[in-house]
């Protein structure tokens, strides 16, 4: 099965409205339009699932890439450490096939 990297950069960088990294941001991926978690993976072979939520480090980044299957459509929720949605999130009904591998 082919995989897509969920974000255009290898690591997700979460920024606040001032452009500062968000330490401890919580990333959770669901099936589109639901609260049903969808597995995301640390490797392009989709063999090792991330534990969710994925928490950003001191630089506001994930500790590795996030890979997904090209289907189904997803809802991506990113909250700060106080459970407040980060700018631009959630994103719902997003198609992983929109990202180049």
C-alpha positions as CSV (number, residue, x, y, z in Angstrom):
1,X,0.0,0.0,0.0
2,X,1.4,3.4,-0.9
3,X,1.4,6.1,1.7
4,X,1.2,9.9,1.8
5,X,3.0,12.2,4.2
6,X,0.1,14.0,5.9
7,X,1.8,17.4,5.8
8,X,3.8,19.0,3.0
9,X,6.9,19.2,5.2
10,X,8.4,16.0,6.9
11,X,7.5,17.3,10.3
12,X,4.4,19.3,11.3
13,X,5.3,22.7,12.7
14,X,2.4,24.3,14.8
15,X,2.5,28.0,15.1
16,X,0.3,30.5,17.0
17,X,-1.3,33.6,15.6
18,X,2.0,35.5,16.2
19,X,4.1,32.9,14.3
20,X,5.6,31.4,17.5
21,X,5.9,27.6,17.9
22,X,3.2,25.9,19.9
23,X,4.9,23.6,22.5
24,X,2.7,20.7,23.5
25,X,0.2,21.1,20.7
26,X,-2.0,18.0,20.4
27,X,-2.6,16.5,16.9
28,X,-5.4,14.0,16.4
29,X,-6.7,12.6,13.1
30,X,-10.2,11.3,12.6
31,X,-12.3,9.9,9.8
32,X,-13.9,12.9,8.0
33,X,-17.0,14.3,9.6
34,X,-16.7,12.1,12.7
35,X,-15.0,11.7,16.0
36,X,-13.8,8.2,15.0
37,X,-10.0,8.1,15.3
38,X,-8.0,7.2,12.1
39,X,-4.6,5.5,12.4
40,X,-1.6,7.6,11.2
41,X,1.9,6.2,11.0
42,X,5.5,6.9,11.7
43,X,6.7,5.1,8.5
44,X,5.8,5.1,4.8
45,X,5.1,1.4,4.9
46,X,2.3,2.1,7.4
47,X,3.6,-0.4,9.8
48,X,4.1,1.6,13.0
49,X,1.1,3.7,14.2
50,X,1.5,7.0,16.1
51,X,-0.1,7.1,19.5
52,X,-2.6,9.9,19.4
53,X,-2.8,12.7,20.2
54,X,0.7,13.4,18.7
55,X,2.3,16.0,20.9
56,X,4.7,18.7,19.5
57,X,8.1,19.2,21.1
58,X,9.9,22.2,22.4
59,X,10.3,23.5,18.8
60,X,6.5,23.1,18.1
61,X,7.2,20.2,15.8
62,X,6.2,16.6,15.7
63,X,9.1,14.2,16.4
64,X,8.8,12.6,13.0
65,X,6.7,12.6,9.8
66,X,3.1,11.5,9.9
67,X,2.0,9.1,7.1
68,X,-1.5,8.1,6.1
69,X,-3.1,5.8,3.6
70,X,-4.3,7.8,0.5
71,X,-7.9,7.1,1.6
72,X,-10.3,7.8,3.4
73,X,-10.8,11.5,3.8
74,X,-9.8,12.9,7.2
75,X,-10.5,15.4,9.9
76,X,-7.3,16.9,11.4
77,X,-7.7,18.5,14.8
78,X,-4.8,20.5,16.4
79,X,-5.3,21.9,19.9
80,X,-2.8,23.8,22.0
81,X,-1.8,22.5,25.5
82,X,-4.9,24.1,27.0
83,X,-7.2,22.3,24.5
84,X,-7.8,25.5,22.4
85,X,-7.9,24.9,18.6
86,X,-4.8,26.2,16.9
87,X,-5.1,28.7,14.0
88,X,-6.4,27.0,10.9
89,X,-7.8,23.9,12.6
90,X,-9.8,21.7,12.6
91,X,-9.6,20.8,8.9
92,X,-12.4,18.4,7.9
93,X,-13.0,16.3,4.8
94,X,-9.4,16.6,3.7
95,X,-8.2,14.1,1.2
96,X,-4.7,12.5,1.7
97,X,-4.4,11.9,-2.0
98,X,-4.1,15.7,-2.4
99,X,-0.5,15.5,-1.0
100,X,2.3,14.3,-3.3
101,X,4.2,11.4,-2.0
